[in-house]
């Protein structure tokens, strides 16, 4: 596998770690993917990502930004954390979206 060159910032790592905890608590839902689980663990561990992995993150956030409007997404709302929120944080959360959004490939 190619060596990564994109170091996830601290906030992205923290969101990944929170997602890992939620996944272990069974809050990810039945449609949660192995890819999301792997990404959460990667980010939580602070692993450097390859250009291809960053592209996948950019695509994820473009597809799933609408999930932020769903019930249980925001702290303090019923159903928090929703499976969509768990997945969002597994990919780095809002900090991850900002981070990869600023990377030119």
MODELLER restraints for C-alpha pairs under 7 A, 6 or more apart:
rsr = mdl.restraints
at = mdl.atoms
rsr.add(forms.Gaussian(group=physical.xy_distance, feature=features.Distance(at['CA:2:A'], at['CA:50:A']), mean=6.72, stdev=0.5))
rsr.add(forms.Gaussian(group=physical.xy_distance, feature=features.Distance(at['CA:3:A'], at['CA:50:A']), mean=6.41, stdev=0.5))
rsr.add(forms.Gaussian(group=physical.xy_distance, feature=features.Distance(at['CA:4:A'], at['CA:48:A']), mean=4.70, stdev=0.5))
rsr.add(forms.Gaussian(group=physical.xy_distance, feature=features.Distance(at['CA:4:A'], at['CA:49:A']), mean=4.29, stdev=0.5))
rsr.add(forms.Gaussian(group=physical.xy_distance, feature=features.Distance(at['CA:4:A'], at['CA:50:A']), mean=3.97, stdev=0.5))
rsr.add(forms.Gaussian(group=physical.xy_distance, feature=features.Distance(at['CA:5:A'], at['CA:48:A']), mean=5.55, stdev=0.5))
rsr.add(forms.Gaussian(group=physical.xy_distance, feature=features.Distance(at['CA:5:A'], at['CA:49:A']), mean=5.92, stdev=0.5))
rsr.add(forms.Gaussian(group=physical.xy_distance, feature=features.Distance(at['CA:5:A'], at['CA:50:A']), mean=5.90, stdev=0.5))
rsr.add(forms.Gaussian(group=physical.xy_distance, feature=features.Distance(at['CA:6:A'], at['CA:48:A']), mean=5.00, stdev=0.5))
rsr.add(forms.Gaussian(group=physical.xy_distance, feature=features.Distance(at['CA:6:A'], at['CA:49:A']), mean=4.96, stdev=0.5))
rsr.add(forms.Gaussian(group=physical.xy_distance, feature=features.Distance(at['CA:6:A'], at['CA:50:A']), mean=6.46, stdev=0.5))
rsr.add(forms.Gaussian(group=physical.xy_distance, feature=features.Distance(at['CA:7:A'], at['CA:46:A']), mean=6.83, stdev=0.5))
rsr.add(forms.Gaussian(group=physical.xy_distance, feature=features.Distance(at['CA:7:A'], at['CA:47:A']), mean=6.69, stdev=0.5))
rsr.add(forms.Gaussian(group=physical.xy_distance, feature=features.Distance(at['CA:7:A'], at['CA:48:A']), mean=4.50, stdev=0.5))
rsr.add(forms.Gaussian(group=physical.xy_distance, feature=features.Distance(at['CA:7:A'], at['CA:49:A']), mean=6.55, stdev=0.5))
rsr.add(forms.Gaussian(group=physical.xy_distance, feature=features.Distance(at['CA:8:A'], at['CA:43:A']), mean=6.58, stdev=0.5))
rsr.add(forms.Gaussian(group=physical.xy_distance, feature=features.Distance(at['CA:8:A'], at['CA:46:A']), mean=5.94, stdev=0.5))
rsr.add(forms.Gaussian(group=physical.xy_distance, feature=features.Distance(at['CA:8:A'], at['CA:48:A']), mean=6.57, stdev=0.5))
rsr.add(forms.Gaussian(group=physical.xy_distance, feature=features.Distance(at['CA:11:A'], at['CA:95:A']), mean=6.08, stdev=0.5))
rsr.add(forms.Gaussian(group=physical.xy_distance, feature=features.Distance(at['CA:12:A'], at['CA:43:A']), mean=6.65, stdev=0.5))
rsr.add(forms.Gaussian(group=physical.xy_distance, feature=features.Distance(at['CA:12:A'], at['CA:92:A']), mean=4.70, stdev=0.5))
rsr.add(forms.Gaussian(group=physical.xy_distance, feature=features.Distance(at['CA:12:A'], at['CA:93:A']), mean=6.78, stdev=0.5))
rsr.add(forms.Gaussian(group=physical.xy_distance, feature=features.Distance(at['CA:12:A'], at['CA:95:A']), mean=5.52, stdev=0.5))
rsr.add(forms.Gaussian(group=physical.xy_distance, feature=features.Distance(at['CA:12:A'], at['CA:96:A']), mean=5.26, stdev=0.5))
rsr.add(forms.Gaussian(group=physical.xy_distance, feature=features.Distance(at['CA:13:A'], at['CA:43:A']), mean=4.94, stdev=0.5))
rsr.add(forms.Gaussian(group=physical.xy_distance, feature=features.Distance(at['CA:13:A'], at['CA:44:A']), mean=4.44, stdev=0.5))
rsr.add(forms.Gaussian(group=physical.xy_distance, feature=features.Distance(at['CA:13:A'], at['CA:45:A']), mean=6.89, stdev=0.5))
rsr.add(forms.Gaussian(group=physical.xy_distance, feature=features.Distance(at['CA:13:A'], at['CA:46:A']), mean=5.84, stdev=0.5))
rsr.add(forms.Gaussian(group=physical.xy_distance, feature=features.Distance(at['CA:14:A'], at['CA:44:A']), mean=6.29, stdev=0.5))
rsr.add(forms.Gaussian(group=physical.xy_distance, feature=features.Distance(at['CA:15:A'], at['CA:89:A']), mean=5.14, stdev=0.5))
rsr.add(forms.Gaussian(group=physical.xy_distance, feature=features.Distance(at['CA:15:A'], at['CA:90:A']), mean=6.84, stdev=0.5))
rsr.add(forms.Gaussian(group=physical.xy_distance, feature=features.Distance(at['CA:15:A'], at['CA:92:A']), mean=5.46, stdev=0.5))
rsr.add(forms.Gaussian(group=physical.xy_distance, feature=features.Distance(at['CA:15:A'], at['CA:93:A']), mean=6.00, stdev=0.5))
rsr.add(forms.Gaussian(group=physical.xy_distance, feature=features.Distance(at['CA:16:A'], at['CA:40:A']), mean=4.54, stdev=0.5))
rsr.add(forms.Gaussian(group=physical.xy_distance, feature=features.Distance(at['CA:16:A'], at['CA:41:A']), mean=6.55, stdev=0.5))
rsr.add(forms.Gaussian(group=physical.xy_distance, feature=features.Distance(at['CA:16:A'], at['CA:43:A']), mean=5.23, stdev=0.5))
rsr.add(forms.Gaussian(group=physical.xy_distance, feature=features.Distance(at['CA:16:A'], at['CA:44:A']), mean=4.54, stdev=0.5))
rsr.add(forms.Gaussian(group=physical.xy_distance, feature=features.Distance(at['CA:16:A'], at['CA:89:A']), mean=5.76, stdev=0.5))
rsr.add(forms.Gaussian(group=physical.xy_distance, feature=features.Distance(at['CA:16:A'], at['CA:90:A']), mean=4.96, stdev=0.5))
rsr.add(forms.Gaussian(group=physical.xy_distance, feature=features.Distance(at['CA:16:A'], at['CA:91:A']), mean=6.81, stdev=0.5))
rsr.add(forms.Gaussian(group=physical.xy_distance, feature=features.Distance(at['CA:16:A'], at['CA:92:A']), mean=5.59, stdev=0.5))
rsr.add(forms.Gaussian(group=physical.xy_distance, feature=features.Distance(at['CA:17:A'], at['CA:40:A']), mean=6.81, stdev=0.5))
rsr.add(forms.Gaussian(group=physical.xy_distance, feature=features.Distance(at['CA:17:A'], at['CA:44:A']), mean=4.51, stdev=0.5))
rsr.add(forms.Gaussian(group=physical.xy_distance, feature=features.Distance(at['CA:19:A'], at['CA:40:A']), mean=6.30, stdev=0.5))
rsr.add(forms.Gaussian(group=physical.xy_distance, feature=features.Distance(at['CA:19:A'], at['CA:86:A']), mean=5.46, stdev=0.5))
rsr.add(forms.Gaussian(group=physical.xy_distance, feature=features.Distance(at['CA:19:A'], at['CA:89:A']), mean=5.46, stdev=0.5))
rsr.add(forms.Gaussian(group=physical.xy_distance, feature=features.Distance(at['CA:19:A'], at['CA:90:A']), mean=5.02, stdev=0.5))
rsr.add(forms.Gaussian(group=physical.xy_distance, feature=features.Distance(at['CA:20:A'], at['CA:40:A']), mean=6.04, stdev=0.5))
rsr.add(forms.Gaussian(group=physical.xy_distance, feature=features.Distance(at['CA:20:A'], at['CA:41:A']), mean=6.53, stdev=0.5))
rsr.add(forms.Gaussian(group=physical.xy_distance, feature=features.Distance(at['CA:22:A'], at['CA:28:A']), mean=6.67, stdev=0.5))
rsr.add(forms.Gaussian(group=physical.xy_distance, feature=features.Distance(at['CA:22:A'], at['CA:86:A']), mean=6.65, stdev=0.5))
rsr.add(forms.Gaussian(group=physical.xy_distance, feature=features.Distance(at['CA:27:A'], at['CA:83:A']), mean=6.18, stdev=0.5))
rsr.add(forms.Gaussian(group=physical.xy_distance, feature=features.Distance(at['CA:28:A'], at['CA:83:A']), mean=4.60, stdev=0.5))
rsr.add(forms.Gaussian(group=physical.xy_distance, feature=features.Distance(at['CA:28:A'], at['CA:86:A']), mean=5.63, stdev=0.5))
rsr.add(forms.Gaussian(group=physical.xy_distance, feature=features.Distance(at['CA:28:A'], at['CA:87:A']), mean=6.90, stdev=0.5))
rsr.add(forms.Gaussian(group=physical.xy_distance, feature=features.Distance(at['CA:29:A'], at['CA:83:A']), mean=5.22, stdev=0.5))
rsr.add(forms.Gaussian(group=physical.xy_distance, feature=features.Distance(at['CA:36:A'], at['CA:87:A']), mean=6.52, stdev=0.5))
rsr.add(forms.Gaussian(group=physical.xy_distance, feature=features.Distance(at['CA:36:A'], at['CA:90:A']), mean=5.96, stdev=0.5))
rsr.add(forms.Gaussian(group=physical.xy_distance, feature=features.Distance(at['CA:36:A'], at['CA:91:A']), mean=6.71, stdev=0.5))
rsr.add(forms.Gaussian(group=physical.xy_distance, feature=features.Distance(at['CA:37:A'], at['CA:90:A']), mean=6.80, stdev=0.5))
rsr.add(forms.Gaussian(group=physical.xy_distance, feature=features.Distance(at['CA:39:A'], at['CA:90:A']), mean=6.26, stdev=0.5))
rsr.add(forms.Gaussian(group=physical.xy_distance, feature=features.Distance(at['CA:39:A'], at['CA:91:A']), mean=6.10, stdev=0.5))
rsr.add(forms.Gaussian(group=physical.xy_distance, feature=features.Distance(at['CA:40:A'], at['CA:90:A']), mean=4.19, stdev=0.5))
rsr.add(forms.Gaussian(group=physical.xy_distance, feature=features.Distance(at['CA:40:A'], at['CA:91:A']), mean=6.07, stdev=0.5))
rsr.add(forms.Gaussian(group=physical.xy_distance, feature=features.Distance(at['CA:43:A'], at['CA:92:A']), mean=6.99, stdev=0.5))
rsr.add(forms.Gaussian(group=physical.xy_distance, feature=features.Distance(at['CA:51:A'], at['CA:105:A']), mean=6.86, stdev=0.5))
rsr.add(forms.Gaussian(group=physical.xy_distance, feature=features.Distance(at['CA:54:A'], at['CA:100:A']), mean=6.27, stdev=0.5))
rsr.add(forms.Gaussian(group=physical.xy_distance, feature=features.Distance(at['CA:57:A'], at['CA:91:A']), mean=6.69, stdev=0.5))
rsr.add(forms.Gaussian(group=physical.xy_distance, feature=features.Distance(at['CA:57:A'], at['CA:100:A']), mean=6.93, stdev=0.5))
rsr.add(forms.Gaussian(group=physical.xy_distance, feature=features.Distance(at['CA:58:A'], at['CA:100:A']), mean=6.01, stdev=0.5))
rsr.add(forms.Gaussian(group=physical.xy_distance, feature=features.Distance(at['CA:58:A'], at['CA:101:A']), mean=6.50, stdev=0.5))
rsr.add(forms.Gaussian(group=physical.xy_distance, feature=features.Distance(at['CA:61:A'], at['CA:97:A']), mean=6.17, stdev=0.5))
rsr.add(forms.Gaussian(group=physical.xy_distance, feature=features.Distance(at['CA:67:A'], at['CA:84:A']), mean=6.17, stdev=0.5))
rsr.add(forms.Gaussian(group=physical.xy_distance, feature=features.Distance(at['CA:71:A'], at['CA:78:A']), mean=6.79, stdev=0.5))
rsr.add(forms.Gaussian(group=physical.xy_distance, feature=features.Distance(at['CA:71:A'], at['CA:79:A']), mean=6.78, stdev=0.5))
rsr.add(forms.Gaussian(group=physical.xy_distance, feature=features.Distance(at['CA:72:A'], at['CA:78:A']), mean=5.28, stdev=0.5))
rsr.add(forms.Gaussian(group=physical.xy_distance, feature=features.Distance(at['CA:72:A'], at['CA:79:A']), mean=4.31, stdev=0.5))
rsr.add(forms.Gaussian(group=physical.xy_distance, feature=features.Distance(at['CA:72:A'], at['CA:80:A']), mean=4.03, stdev=0.5))
rsr.add(forms.Gaussian(group=physical.xy_distance, feature=features.Distance(at['CA:72:A'], at['CA:81:A']), mean=5.46, stdev=0.5))
rsr.add(forms.Gaussian(group=physical.xy_distance, feature=features.Distance(at['CA:72:A'], at['CA:82:A']), mean=4.74, stdev=0.5))
rsr.add(forms.Gaussian(group=physical.xy_distance, feature=features.Distance(at['CA:73:A'], at['CA:80:A']), mean=5.88, stdev=0.5))
rsr.add(forms.Gaussian(group=physical.xy_distance, feature=features.Distance(at['CA:73:A'], at['CA:81:A']), mean=5.92, stdev=0.5))
rsr.add(forms.Gaussian(group=physical.xy_distance, feature=features.Distance(at['CA:73:A'], at['CA:82:A']), mean=5.59, stdev=0.5))
rsr.add(forms.Gaussian(group=physical.xy_distance, feature=features.Distance(at['CA:73:A'], at['CA:84:A']), mean=6.84, stdev=0.5))
rsr.add(forms.Gaussian(group=physical.xy_distance, feature=features.Distance(at['CA:73:A'], at['CA:85:A']), mean=5.05, stdev=0.5))
rsr.add(forms.Gaussian(group=physical.xy_distance, feature=features.Distance(at['CA:74:A'], at['CA:80:A']), mean=6.57, stdev=0.5))
